[in-house]
Amino acid sequence: MLSEEQITALRQRVASAIADELTRADIDWAAFDQLVEPSVRVEAEFRDSRSPAALAPAPALGGSGISAAGNQNAEPTSGVIVPSVASHDTPNQVSGHHQAEDTTMNENSGTSDSEDDGTSSRIAISGLRPSRRGIPVVEDNTQRQMQVPSSLDKLIIGIWEQLHSGVSVDPVQILGEFMAPPLLGDAISPSQDVSGPSLSTSSALVSASLPGRRFNDTTVLCRKVTQASRTCRSIEVIVQARWVEHFDAYVEHLKANDPKSSVTRHRKAASVEASSSFGWSEKELRNKMAIWRGYKEIKERRRLGYRIGFDNESIQRLRHLRPALEVAADTMNPNWRRLLSIVGEPPERVYAGHPHDWVVCLDGSPPIQLRKTYLQWDPHFEYKHLEESVIDQAAWGCDDPRWRPPSSEALTRVSSLFVCQDCSNEQSDDPKLNCCYCFPSLFGCATLTPPPVQVFRTPDGRNNGLMALCAFERGAAVGEFVGVITKGLQDVDVMEDTTGSAKYQIWQGRQGNFTRFVNHSCNANAQYQRFTWLDTQRIILVSKGIEAGSEITVDYSDKYWKGLDKTCLCGEKSWEEARRSQLW
Ligand SMILES: C[S@@+](CC[C@H](N)C(=O)[O-])C[C@H]1O[C@@H](n2cnc3c(N)ncnc32)[C@H](O)[C@@H]1O
């Protein structure tokens, strides 16, 4: 017997498969324009063969205009793309907030409170382990239920994933690269047999590396072509949307000159003119136009083609997201707006600097510069974004206190300098040599893309927080806790840890990365874990199952709050509290 949730998931999958099929089908949607209140209705039904009764009807897909799918019923109503933070009746009750905001969290957000003698490389409150081969290994019992995203959620998540995929949408760079001198001629010549026995010794040496060179060169070529094609695709959509606008304007112009003829007639005349210019049949042009009209409507934020019915709420959500998307696009692809200049929009970027130099607002109001959100506590506040922790030399000289001597077992493995203390595989910063995939998004793998997170303004007095733009599967790394490795700091929020032989602090007050903005929750969706990379201890923020659009939180521990004159505003009940408040 399927559970209610499984049935819902199945219904949504069937609905989205039908919608996808309709999208691909060569249907002349433009013809629907001729109908009065057009609608398409597709129904499916699930039946359990053991029972005559239908288990549940699949949602009907329907809509008006050229909309063939997108009935509200087809979509779950949940899945808002805002952090799931609790709202509070009272404004900020955090007394001593001043102190808090120019410092970071106190020790042991899931690491240093454990009774560690420094022998374990990765310690966590709940024993969560990183995912391997795509299957998260979960060892605690706090399984979080991930929501099934609606079509609109999927669209939004798709945009964020695209933005964080590392693919450049800089037309200047792409076209420039593409026009660079051709790649090595022999690299793409398939006819040359370089491994034949007749080659001389010296050419045999060269040939030994040719397959490698060919592979590398075609990888570069393939990357360039893929990027260029994506960039051209973006240009195509912009231009096609603009073409539809001009087509409509032309039809109006014809009508103004010849008001006696019908609009249909003028439209036909314009279509005939255009189809001969495109070299397409009129039907072909009509079909293409139906899709292009969809792009125009997205542009005008009226409706998303025929895949998603846009109600007011959806439009509002997208409108609120726009500044956040622009911050990400401007800071990661500074020249992307040049694409817009093709259709006369300003090409200058609006948001400069690092992606986390901006704090986005959930209500769609303009993003705020990060430093401005701390000026009330420190008029000179600045935050330097670090990729890696830096050692405070005044405290540690040239030593890194996070260094952990390799185990005796690792020492006996002469073939490798570094062995992962968790998976026992060899670790290397060179992806070709690395065999440890404990946290592939952080260590040992090819080019790292910026993590899909954004700093956002909390609506309930906690100042800033960190939002997940894409989902992080359970066990996946969100990022490393990066800051200044120091010691001896007091009365400020620091992460304290030990290797067993050295106690150190990581301070994020003025320098660090986005993990500085992670707030506390009594029902956190992430936690800090130790991990040793190249014999150096790191602290990793690991997902316990984070949904796209939710706030990323960790449990700072009771100890943190006991030591402070502050109230937790997360609104969640801790497990202990929840148990105590049970009525039976
Ligand atoms: C590491 S910082 C987190 C980012 C911080 N909100 C900011 O804007 O910089 C820790 C501070 O955030 C605030 N904070 C985090 N979680 C909170 C919560 N659940 N309730 C109230 N304040 C919280 C507290 O002021 C805490 O000292």
The ligand as a Gaussian input file, in Angstrom:
#p B3LYP/6-31G(d) Opt

LIG

0 1
 C       27.640000      33.342000      13.706000
 S       26.600000      34.712000      13.896000
 C       25.357000      34.293000      12.748000
 C       25.124000      35.404000      11.781000
 C       24.501000      36.628000      12.390000
 N       23.068000      36.509000      12.423000
 C       24.916000      37.859000      11.640000
 O       24.073000      38.604000      11.152000
 O       26.122000      38.082000      11.517000
 C       25.887000      34.379000      15.473000
 C       24.971000      35.441000      16.005000
 O       23.772000      35.469000      15.247000
 C       22.645000      35.656000      16.107000
 N       21.846000      34.434000      16.084000
 C       22.127000      33.296000      15.460000
 N       21.152000      32.404000      15.637000
 C       20.221000      32.979000      16.378000
 C       18.994000      32.551000      16.910000
 N       18.492000      31.335000      16.695000
 N       18.305000      33.421000      17.688000
 C       18.778000      34.660000      17.915000
 N       19.922000      35.127000      17.433000
 C       20.654000      34.298000      16.687000
 C       23.184000      35.859000      17.493000
 O       23.335000      37.224000      17.682000
 C       24.515000      35.162000      17.416000
 O       25.414000      35.683000      18.347000

